[in-house]
Amino acid sequence: MRVVIEATELPGDYCGPGPDFPDGHHNIHVAIQGRKGHNDLYGLTRANASSVVWELDCDVIGTPPDVDFKGAQVHGASGKRFLYITWGVVDDAGFRMFRRAKLMLDAVPSKIMTAAVEKGVLVGEIGLTDDAGWPLCAAVRPPKITWSSRTRGQMP
């Protein structure tokens, strides 16, 4: 199955100071993190883009409603899988992660999951700026993300 994350409302490439980073973060980028760690990044994009779309191929194990995911970017234990959206600063040292969000795949409504398995594509639409104007973090479930299905090859 293809999992498509359509992200809008990126927070920009700078976020101001906070308790752990008094000078703020500059040249912020965002990506989907793979299972190999903080530098296993898929679709690295500068956080001042107007939008970003990540398309991931995942294996589906089981049948709805008991679906499990496997794939290069899928994290977590069986039945509690998620995708990491990873925020980091890009500089001469490379990518330095400072924040992540978990897109919880177990929170996809069962009717949508069933349709996505039948059609071949699960789509998550999400805004990437939190209520304070910072890069989105923490566990993400509806209504912060809207899940739908799409037929493979169908454009938005």
Sequence and secondary structure as in RCSB ss.txt:
>XXXX:A:sequence
MRVVIEATELPGDYCGPGPDFPDGHHNIHVAIQGRKGHNDLYGLTRANASSVVWELDCDVIGTPPDVDFKGAQVH
GASGKRFLYITWGVVDDAGFRMFRRAKLMLDAVPSKIMTAAVEKGVLVGEIGLTDDAGWPLCAAVRPPKITWSSR
TRGQMP
>XXXX:A:secstr
 EEEEEEE    SEE  BTTBTT EESEEEEEE TT TT EEEEEETTSSEEEEEEE EEES TTS EEESTTEE
SSTT  EEEEEEEEEETTEEEEEEEEEEEGGGS HHHHHHHHHHEEEEEEEE B TTSSB  EEE TTSEEEEEE
ETT   
